Amino acid sequence: MRSYLASLTLALACCAASVSGQSIFNSAGVGLPVEALDGRARALGSFGIGLPGASLLPADPGGAGRLLFPTGVFSAQPTWAEYTEDGSSEIRDSQGGRFPLIGMAYPVFGGTATIQLTSFLDQNFSGERPVTVDLGGVPAEAADYFRQDGSVSTILFGYGRYILPNTSLGLNIGRYAGTVERRLARDFGDTTGSGDVADYETRGLWSYSGEVISAGLSSDLSSLIRVAASATWSSGLGAQATEQTTGVNRSFSIPLQLMVGASVRLSPGLIVVASATSADWSQIEKDLVSGAKARATRGFGVGLELSQARVLGKEAPLRVGYRSTQLPFTLRSGVVQERIFSGGLALTLNETDGVVLATTDLAVERGQRSGGSITEDFWRGTVSVRLASF
């Protein structure tokens, strides 16, 4: 049954089918990675590490130690995508939305305690295709429907503080959580001309669990340069089948994920940022069902921020960025490359005595994912709100 579901998923993804979800690549491996970033990081093409100022992003545990006030952040992220397959002129579309980051921080014991709810893997995917089935020597038209609804999230508890005047250290400890439900149905409609053939349907429900630990360092080499690094270790990601599910429990190997980032102030109103990430997902391939591939991934991003730009007389930093990375899972052989151009700005909602207490960060990304015979073009928006001293 597991192999059949995998084969059907690949067929629905790669053949003429109607598919929904944030991306066609949601159906590959254990899903599409969803980074827990705010609008500022997205607009700058960053992986969320080494940015100026204090940050509340799971990729940069050391940055949380720089927060001086109680802080909260919330991000929402809609996506619209169109994809095509080589040799086909048909354009198919998909769309979806996520809330990749909810975080809170509070200064305590000379540092800052944090709690964050973040997205990790998106698995929403659905599709359908027409089929012809041989029923006792008589061909019958039918339709296969497959729906996968689920995601993997993390809940992280952290603490960060200064260990040197210009250097902060942070640690996050948490768990994976989430569920995935799969539904497979075959509908014969009225094509057989009799009621002797019944429609077929099967469902399965799995719940996820596992542990995750991340640590990071953020240091100002001077008043103009900041560097940061982090590492994230995970236990196996377990998938526990419910008692009503015809299937087995699974465990997936999550690799060590490494990130580095830096920001340089070129002038009082101009900042350049850069970041990079690396993780070897190839070991997870042995845990996947037939047909799915996994590979080591690397990525980098660069961006510019005009921090003194103004809109309607108020400061509204303008940002542009570019990033290139590889996805860990692919529907077929080959590497899936993702390239994104991004832009955005920040709007100050509340400022007191020169201290910004509430901002909203907006980002728009135009990107393309290409791998094997599939090319996917997408628009992605990110809106985040950050509140301080609430």
Summary of the structure (lengths in Angstrom):
residues: 390
radius of gyration: 22.9
end to end distance: 51.7
largest distance: 82.0
contacts: 1417
relative contact order: 0.19
helix: 9%
strand: 63%
